[in-house]
Amino acid sequence: MAGFIDTSEFRNGLKIEIDGEPFVIEYFQHVKPGKGSAFVRTKIRSLLSGRMLEPTMKSGDKVGVPDIEQKDMEFLYASGDEYHFMEKKSYEQTFITAAALGESKNFLKENTQVEVLYWNGKAISVTLPNSVDLKVIKCDPGVRGDTVSGALKPATLETGYTINVPLFINEGDVLKIDTREGGKYLTRVSSAG
């Protein structure tokens, strides 16, 4: 652990350590009630398991600063439950398990550039680009004249993940997908036709 920080320094995205486990602050709110002492409501996500906690801390409480390092790496391949990454400069390779990656694994294709998060020298998670381009490998064909506004259909992407897309999307289309909201369709990059 690299020291301590006070609750007054909390901000969204800050990485903290509680009871020897690294967390990221998803949300916080300083509360000053009419009576009693001020406190901080937080929502934190474990960087190891992905579980969410909602601890309340007294104003002025201190939490640890985790020993965290981020490296720019490239996704190479998946082998069973392991996803392999390589640092471009040193060619150093590491892997992260599917469980540790969580939803992120649904948007990884070969050569995707990511930031790999290391805690105490061990790779524990990745930060994806905000959007990725993925090819549709399976979906029902678009029907001419079917112009119902906002209607969606399922489409399976090259990573095996299924999302809902507009009716005009066809197999072979390349789509821009938002990785931050569980894989939301943004736009069609190129058409198969």
C-alpha positions as CSV (number, residue, x, y, z in Angstrom):
1,M,0.0,0.0,0.0
2,A,1.3,3.4,-1.0
3,G,-0.1,5.6,1.9
4,F,-3.5,6.9,2.9
5,I,-6.0,9.5,1.7
6,D,-8.7,11.3,3.5
7,T,-12.5,11.1,2.5
8,S,-12.3,14.8,1.5
9,E,-10.1,13.7,-1.5
10,F,-12.7,11.2,-2.8
11,R,-13.6,11.6,-6.5
12,N,-15.3,9.2,-9.0
13,G,-12.8,6.8,-10.5
14,L,-10.3,7.1,-7.6
15,K,-8.8,3.8,-6.7
16,I,-8.6,3.0,-2.9
17,E,-7.7,0.0,-0.8
18,I,-9.9,-1.3,2.1
19,D,-9.0,-4.4,4.1
20,G,-6.2,-5.3,1.7
21,E,-8.5,-5.2,-1.4
22,P,-8.4,-2.6,-4.2
23,F,-11.6,-0.8,-5.1
24,V,-12.6,2.0,-7.5
25,I,-15.1,4.7,-6.4
26,E,-18.1,4.6,-8.7
27,Y,-20.1,7.3,-6.7
28,F,-19.7,9.3,-3.5
29,Q,-21.7,12.0,-1.7
30,H,-20.6,14.2,1.2
31,V,-23.5,14.5,3.7
32,K,-23.7,17.1,6.4
33,P,-26.8,16.5,8.5
34,G,-28.3,19.1,10.8
35,K,-27.3,17.1,13.8
36,G,-24.3,14.9,14.3
37,S,-21.1,14.7,12.3
38,A,-20.7,14.8,8.5
39,F,-20.2,11.5,6.6
40,V,-19.6,10.2,3.1
41,R,-21.9,7.8,1.3
42,T,-20.0,5.8,-1.3
43,K,-20.5,3.1,-4.0
44,I,-17.3,1.2,-4.6
45,R,-16.5,-1.7,-7.0
46,S,-13.9,-4.3,-6.2
47,L,-11.2,-4.5,-8.8
48,L,-10.7,-8.2,-8.0
49,S,-14.2,-9.6,-8.0
50,G,-16.4,-6.8,-9.5
51,R,-18.7,-6.8,-6.5
52,M,-20.3,-3.6,-5.4
53,L,-20.3,-2.3,-1.9
54,E,-22.0,0.8,-0.4
55,P,-20.0,1.7,2.8
56,T,-20.7,4.9,4.7
57,M,-17.6,6.5,6.2
58,K,-17.2,9.3,8.7
59,S,-15.9,12.6,7.3
60,G,-12.1,12.6,7.9
61,D,-11.7,8.8,7.8
62,K,-8.6,7.6,6.0
63,V,-8.4,4.7,3.4
64,G,-5.4,3.1,1.8
65,V,-3.9,4.0,-1.6
66,P,-3.4,0.7,-3.5
67,D,-0.1,-0.2,-5.2
68,I,-1.5,0.1,-8.7
69,E,0.2,0.4,-12.1
70,Q,-1.4,0.7,-15.5
71,K,0.3,-0.5,-18.7
72,D,-0.7,-0.1,-22.3
73,M,-1.1,-3.5,-23.8
74,E,-2.6,-5.4,-26.7
75,F,-5.0,-8.3,-26.5
76,L,-3.5,-11.3,-28.2
77,Y,-5.8,-14.3,-27.8
78,A,-8.1,-16.2,-25.4
79,S,-7.2,-19.8,-24.4
80,G,-9.9,-21.4,-22.3
81,D,-10.5,-19.2,-19.3
82,E,-7.4,-17.1,-19.8
83,Y,-7.1,-13.9,-21.9
84,H,-3.6,-13.1,-22.9
85,F,-2.1,-9.6,-23.3
86,M,1.3,-8.2,-24.5
87,E,3.1,-5.0,-23.8
88,K,4.3,-3.6,-27.1
89,K,7.7,-2.2,-26.0
90,S,9.0,-5.0,-23.9
91,Y,6.9,-7.9,-25.4
92,E,6.1,-8.9,-21.8
93,Q,3.0,-11.1,-21.7
94,T,0.4,-11.7,-19.0
95,F,-3.0,-13.2,-18.7
96,I,-6.2,-12.3,-16.9
97,T,-9.0,-14.8,-16.1
98,A,-12.5,-14.5,-17.7
99,A,-14.0,-14.0,-14.2
100,A,-11.6,-11.1,-13.4
101,L,-12.4,-9.5,-16.8
102,G,-16.2,-9.7,-16.3
103,E,-18.1,-7.9,-19.1
104,S,-14.9,-6.6,-20.7
105,K,-14.2,-10.0,-22.3
106,N,-17.3,-9.5,-24.5
107,F,-15.6,-6.7,-26.4
108,L,-12.1,-8.1,-26.8
109,K,-10.9,-9.1,-30.3
110,E,-7.3,-9.7,-31.4
111,N,-5.1,-6.5,-31.5
112,T,-7.4,-4.4,-29.3
113,Q,-5.4,-1.8,-27.4
114,V,-6.3,-1.8,-23.7
115,E,-4.8,-0.6,-20.4
116,V,-4.0,-3.5,-18.1
117,L,-4.3,-2.7,-14.4
118,Y,-1.7,-4.3,-12.1
119,W,-2.1,-4.5,-8.3
120,N,0.9,-5.6,-6.3
121,G,2.6,-6.8,-9.5
122,K,-0.4,-9.0,-10.7
123,A,-2.6,-8.2,-13.7
124,I,-6.2,-7.9,-12.3
125,S,-8.3,-6.0,-14.9
126,V,-8.4,-4.1,-18.1
127,T,-9.8,-0.7,-19.2
128,L,-11.2,-0.9,-22.7
129,P,-11.4,1.9,-25.2
130,N,-14.7,3.8,-25.0
131,S,-15.9,2.1,-28.2
132,V,-14.8,-0.8,-30.4
133,D,-15.6,-1.9,-33.9
134,L,-17.0,-5.4,-34.1
135,K,-18.4,-7.5,-37.0
136,V,-21.9,-9.0,-36.9
137,I,-21.6,-12.8,-37.5
138,K,-25.2,-13.7,-37.0
139,C,-28.5,-11.9,-37.1
140,D,-31.9,-12.1,-38.8
141,P,-32.0,-10.4,-42.2
142,G,-33.4,-6.8,-42.3
143,V,-36.8,-6.7,-43.9
144,R,-37.5,-4.0,-46.6
145,G,-40.2,-1.7,-45.5
146,D,-39.9,-2.6,-41.9
147,T,-39.4,0.9,-40.6
148,V,-40.8,0.7,-37.1
149,S,-39.0,3.5,-35.3
150,G,-36.8,2.2,-32.5
151,A,-37.4,-1.5,-33.2
152,L,-34.5,-3.8,-32.3
153,K,-33.4,-7.3,-33.0
154,P,-30.6,-9.4,-31.5
155,A,-27.2,-9.7,-33.3
156,T,-24.2,-11.9,-32.4
157,L,-20.9,-10.1,-32.7
158,E,-17.5,-11.7,-33.6
159,T,-16.6,-12.1,-29.9
160,G,-19.7,-14.3,-29.4
161,Y,-21.6,-11.5,-27.5
162,T,-25.2,-10.7,-28.4
163,I,-26.6,-7.2,-28.4
164,N,-29.7,-5.5,-29.7
165,V,-29.4,-3.5,-32.9
166,P,-31.7,-1.7,-35.3
167,L,-33.6,-3.7,-37.9
168,F,-31.5,-2.5,-40.9
169,I,-28.3,-4.2,-39.6
170,N,-27.2,-7.4,-41.5
171,E,-24.6,-10.1,-41.1
172,G,-21.2,-8.9,-42.1
173,D,-21.8,-5.3,-41.0
174,V,-19.2,-3.7,-38.8
175,L,-20.7,-1.8,-35.9
176,K,-19.2,0.7,-33.4
177,I,-20.1,-0.6,-29.9
178,D,-20.0,1.5,-26.7
179,T,-18.1,-0.6,-24.1
180,R,-19.1,1.5,-21.1
181,E,-22.8,0.6,-21.0
182,G,-22.7,-3.1,-21.4
183,G,-22.3,-3.0,-25.2
184,K,-24.7,-0.5,-26.6
185,Y,-25.0,-0.1,-30.4
186,L,-23.7,3.3,-31.6
187,T,-23.5,3.3,-35.4
188,R,-22.8,1.1,-38.4
189,V,-19.1,1.6,-39.5
190,S,-19.4,-0.4,-42.7
191,S,-22.0,-2.4,-44.5
192,A,-21.6,-6.0,-45.7
193,G,-23.5,-5.2,-48.9
